[in-house]
Structures are given as C-alpha cells and as structure tokens.
Amino acid sequence: MKNRLEEIRKQRGIKQEGLAEALEVSRQTIGSLENGRYNPSILLAFKISRYFKLNIEEIFIYEEE
C-alpha cells in the first residue's frame, strides 16, 4: 500500500517527531510508514486521517497486486 504521509506532513510543516507524539507512536513508526516498510493498523490509519482532517483514501492508496 502506498501513502502520501510524508508529502502531507511536510506540506503542513510537521516534523516526524511531532506527528509521532500526537499519534502516540514512535518516530521510527512514522519513518517506516513513510518509507512503505510498514502498513498501519486500521486504528492508526483512522488516527492519522483524523489528525490531518482528511479521508483515509486521501492519505493511503490501496493497490491490488
């Protein structure tokens, strides 16, 4: 699954550390999400979408393989 997390975060001037703190996850988790090494749980995806006030589909792009 691809995502626009890094792009959206940078557009809004938010550092990985700040986003991690707001979402109650580690900075490493944010880095792994941004690099596509990790897909979020549905709960974390909802937290991210609510934080940015966007729909999940605006952040995460599901691609069938």
N, C-alpha and C positions, 0 to 999 in steps of 0.2 A: 504494500500500500504506500503510495506517495503522499506527501503532505506539503503544505505551504507554511508550516510553522515558523521556520527561520525567517522567511520573507515577511510575514505578518509581524513577527516580533520586532524585526529591525525597522520596519516602516513606522512602528509606534514608539521606537526609541527605548525598548525594554531590553535589559541585559538578561542573559540566561539565568543568572543568579536570582534576579528579581522575580522572574517568571516561576522559577523553581520554588522560591519561598511562598509565593502567592498560591501555588498549586499543592504545596506541602509534599514536594518530591525533591530529589537531589538534582544538582546542576548536571550531573552525569546522565540522568534520565532524560533531561531536556536535550542534551547533546546527542544522545542515542536516538531519540525521536527525530530530531532534525536530520540526522545522517542516514535515516532509514534502517538502522540496525535493530530497532525495536518498534513494535506496533503497540499503541496504548490500549489499556483495558477500556471497555465501554464507559466506565465511570470516569476515567481520566479524560477520555475524549469529550465527554459532556462538560467536565470542569474547564477544559481548555476552551471549548466553544462558548461557554457562559462568560469566562474571563474576557474574551475578546468581543463578546456580543455578536457572534457570527454563528451561522448554522454549521453543524459538523461537516457537511458536504463542502462548505467553503474552505475548510482547512485540510480535510483528509480526502484524498482521491482514491477511490477503490477501483482497481483494475483487475478484471478477470484474467486468469493466466491461461 
